Amino acid sequence: MINKRLLIKNLLAHNDENSFYDKKRKLNIGEKEGKAKFLKHICALSNSNPKNNSYIVIGVEDEDNQIIGVDFFDDSKIQNLVNAYLSNPPIVAYENIPFPHLPGDKVVGLVSIRSQEGKLCSLRKNIWKYYGGSVFFRDGSISMPKVFDIEIKDVNSEIVDSIESHAQNNIELTLDGVFDFMSSRKDYNPTYKVFKEYFVVCWSAKEKRVNEEIYYSRVDIALINEQVKLFYSQFDEVSISITDEEFKIIEYVQLGLQDNYDYYPLEEVTIKFKNNVSYDIESRLLFKPPQFDRKTLHHLYNSNNALIEKLKKKMPLTKNEQKDILNLPVTYLLCYFNDFSEAKDKLEEAKPYLKNYLDNKVYSLYKESMRILRKVRYN
């Protein structure tokens, strides 16, 4: 089993970006340009590596390989995005890899790409400035469009096999990982469980009891064998159930209008551990968007638009408006779920103004709303 933290270190140490791996400061697939560039790199790496895995490491400075990290990215349906835009899509996985020197809410993203051997990957349809039917390959560290008239060559298998073999997990790395987790999460009741005498899952959370039901907030869950963070949340409530073979998480999101909030189930994630030293992660969307009075939504939608206009013009907000802006992201989100189709664009348009707002909580709430939107849309 590969220790993903060690794999990232080996990739960064081996060479600069090349035909089997790329590195990025951050990833933005919430906007057309960022989504298009991500799909271009996936296509190019898949075509340039027909018989081995290829990788994208996210959260690294390009100049000096400094690991600075990115926000936890929990979109388990990124494969759906790849399938929608690419013909002969590769198998793509996004994993969140913790590093000891990073804050608890930061990780390094690792995108793994495995091509459909012998099948050429291409864009299925137009996106941004790239045309449907385009084919991309890696030319050194650059993903370039090319006319395909030659056989796909396997030039990286031996190198990648060597890098992966030097990233195999061992008992020392597993124990170190458990100790690191227990020490760094000691404020939130860290614990662990061993599944199938091999897999070690650590988690920490703040317990909350509601009507004899137990929920958790500030949840952090990691599969130590692979150094993969499976779940992280600062805002939402989750329920956890455990058997000898499964670790199940149900995530709830808090949504509502005008300080009247309820919890709604968002997604169920089940990690199933097998006897053959393997595991599967299954996710199931549970979310049913709450419906609200359309007149009320229309009023709040217009109020949101007026707030954004004031931020654009750098006008001061009243005390009531300072309170309203905290509700702005979730209000736009609920408007979109209630068939205000322009609300999604308005929310994305608001990003730079919310990011620069004095209260950092506003931008955190924006990112949380975008996370929910992204997850629901990909499903």
N, C-alpha and C positions, 0 to 999 in steps of 0.2 A: 504494500500500500504506500502511495506517495504522500510524503509530508509536503503540503503545498507551500508552506512558508519556506522550507528549504529549497523547493523547486524554484520559487521566485528569486531567492538569493543566487542560485546557480545560473538562472537565465541572465540576471543582471551582471554577474561576474564573468560569464562566458564571453560575451562580445557585445558590441553595440547592436542596435536594431538591425535585423537582417531578414532573410526570406522565410524564417520560421517563427519569428516573434517580433512584436511591436510593443512600444510603451507609450503611455499617455499620461498627461498631468491630470486630466479628468475626462469624464464621458458625459455627453449631454444628448441623450436620445429623445428628449422631450421636445426638441425643435427640429425642423426639417433638415437643416444643414448638418447638425450633429448626427441625426439618424442616418442620413445619406452617407456621411463619411464612415460611420461605424459599419454599415452594410458593405461599403466598398472594401474596407480592410478585411472583413470576414470573407468576402468573395475572393480577394487576392490571396489571402493566406491559405484558403481551402484549395485553390487551384495550384498553388506553388508547393503544396505538401500533400500529395495524393496518398501516401502510405504512412504518415506519422502525424501525431498531434502538432498543432501550432498554437501559439499563445499571444494574448494581449495582456500586458500588465498595466494596471491603472492606479494612479496615485504616486507617480514617480517623476521627479524633475528630469527633463531631457538632457540637460547639460552635464550634470554630475551624478546622476542616478540616486540622488537623495530621496529617501522614502518619506513622503509627507502625508500620504493617506488621503482617503476620500470618505464621504458619508457611506454608511451601510446601505447597500442596494439590494432590496429583497424581492426583486421581480423574478419570480420563478417561471414566468411565461415568455421569457426573451426568445425562446425557440419559436413561439408563434409569430413574432415579428420577423424573424429570419425566414420562416416558411412563407410568409405573406409576400415578401419582396424578392426572394431568390429562387431561381430554378435549380433543381438538384441541390437543395440546401444542405450544408454540412450539419452535423450534430454540434450544438453550441451550448455550453454551460457557463454561467457566471457564478463565481464563488467569492465570498468575503473572507479575507485572510487577516487575522489579527497579528500585530507586531507589538512586542512588549513596550517599546518606546513611544508608541502612539497613544493619544487619549482613548478612553473606552468607546467613544462614539465614532472613531475613525478606524478604517481598515485599508488594506490594499486589495483592489479588485483583480481577480484573475479570470480571464475569459479563455476557455479551452475550446479549440475547434478541431473537429474530426471530419474530413471530407468523405463523400461517397466515392470510394475508390474507383477510378476510371471514368467518372462522370464529371463533365465540365459544369462549373457553377457560373451562373450569369444573373444579371438583374432581370426580374420578371416584368417590371413595369417602371415607368419614369418616377424619379424622386429627385427633388432639387434640380441640379444641373446635369444629372446623369440620366441617360436614356435607357429605356427598356431594351434588353438584348445585349447590353454592354458586358464585356468580359474583362476581369482585372487579374493581374499577376503581380507578384512582388519583384521589383527590380532593385536588389539590395535592400535598403530600408524604406523604399517608396512603393506604394501601391499604384500601379499604372494600368490604364486601359490598353489592351492589345488585341490585335486581330489574331484569332486563334487558327493557326495553320500548321502547327507542329504537335508532336506527341508530348503529353505531359511527362516530364522527367522526374524521377525520384532522386533528389540529391541530398536530402537532409536526414533520412531515416537513422543512419548510424550516429550522427551528432546528437539528435534528439533522444534516441535510446540511451546514449551515454549520460546525458544530462538528467534524464528521468531516473536512471538506475542509481545515480549518486544522490537522489533525493528520497530514497526509500526510508520509511519510518523504522524506528527501533524502540526498544523498551525505555532507553534513556530519554529519548525525545518525548515519549508519551508521558513519563513521570514528570519531566520538567514542565511539560504543558499543563498537567494537572496542578502542580504546585504554583505555577504562575497564575493560573485562573483563580485558585482558592485565595491567593494572596491579594490579587488586584480587585476581587469582588467581595471582599470580606464584609462590607457594609450591607450587603443584600443577601445574606444567608446562602452562601455558595454550597453546593453539594454535587455529588457525582453518582453515576450508576454504570456498571459494566454489563454490556449486552453480549450474549453468546461467548462469554469468556474472552472477549477480544476487544470489542468496541467500547470506548470510554466516552460518555457524554457528561459534560459538566454544565450546570446551569445555576443562575442566581436570579432572585426576584424579590420584590416587596409584596408580601402577602396581604390580601384584602378579602374580608368575609362579607358577603351580601346574601341575606336570607338563607343562611347555612350553606351557601355555595362559596367555594374558594376561587378567587381570581388573583392574578398577579400583574404588577406593573413594573416598569424598569427592568424588563426581562432581557437576559443575555444567555444564549444557549450555544455551546460549541461542541463539535465533534473533534476531540483532542487528537485522535490518531492521524487525521489529515490536517490538523490545525485550520479547520474551517469554522467560521462563525455561522451557525445555522439560522439564528434569529436574534434581532436586537430591536428594542423599542423603548423610547422614552415616554411616549404619550399613551399608547393603547393598553387595554386590558387583555389578558389572555387567560385561558384555562389550559391546564396541563394534565394529561392522563398517561400513565405508564403501566406497561405490562412487561413480561420477560422478553418479549419480542418487538415491542413497539414503543415509540415515543411520539405522542400526539399533541399537537398544539392547535387550539382554536383561537383565532385573533378577533377581537371586537374593536370597533371604532366608535368614537363618541361623536355624534352628529346632532345638530339641532339648530334652531333659530332663536335669536333674542334671549340668550341665556337659558333656554329650555332644551336640555340635551338628554338623549337616550343612547344606550349602547346597542349597536347592531353587529351581528356576526359578519365578518369579512371573508375569512378563508380558514380552511382546515388543512393542516399539513401533518402528514403521517410519515415517520421514518421507520421503515421495516427492516429489521436486521435478520440476516439469513445464516444458515449453518455453514455455507460455503465461503465464509469470510467476505461477504459482500452485503450491500444494503440498497434499498430503493427509497426514494423520496417521492411521495404522492401528494399532490395538492388539489384541493377542490374549492372552487369559489362558492361561498354561501350568501353573498351579499344580495339583498333586495333593497333598492334605493327607497328611502322613505318619501312619501308624497305629501306635499303641503298646499295650502290655499294659494291659488295662482295670483290673486290680487296682492297678497302679502309678499310673495316672492317678487312680483313686478316692482313693488315699492322698494324693497331691499336691493334689488338689482340696480335700479336707478341711483339709489344712495351710494352703492359701491362705485358706480361709474363717476359720480361726482367727487368721491373721495380720491380716486385715482387722478382725476383732473387737477385737484388741488395739490397733490404730491408732484405732479409733472411741473406745475408752475411754482413749486417750492413755497406754497402758501402755508401759514401756520394752521394747525387743526385745533378746533375747540376741544374741551374736555370730553364731551359726548362723542365727538369724532375720533378722539384718541382711543376711546373704548370700542367704538364701532370697527376700527381698523383691525382689531384683534379677531373679529368675527368675519372679516372680509373674505379670506380664502375659503372657509367652509361654506359661506353663503353663496359664492360663485359656484362652488362644487355642487351644492344642492340645487341651484338653479339649472345647471347643466343636466343633472339627473332628472329634472322635471321639465325637460324639453326646451330649455332656453339654449338653443344650439350655439349662440354667440358667446355664452358664458365661459366656455373653455378658452376661447381666444382672448377674452378679456382677462382671464386669470393669468395666462401666459404673458400678456402684454404688461401686466402689473409687476412682473418679477423684478426688474431692476429697481423699481421704486420701493418695493417691500424689502429688498435686500439691503438698501441703503438707509432704511428707516432706523431711527435711534434705538427703538426697542427691538433687540435681537429676536425676541419671542415671535414677532410678526413673521419674520422670514422662516423660522422653524415651522410655524403653522402653515405657511405656504408650501414648504417642501412636503409636509405631511399630507396636505390635500392633493398635491401632484402625485404622490406615491399611490394614494388610493385610486385616483383617476387612471393612472397608468396600469395598475393591476386589473381594474375592472375592464378597461378597454382592450387589453391584450387577451383577456379571456373571452 
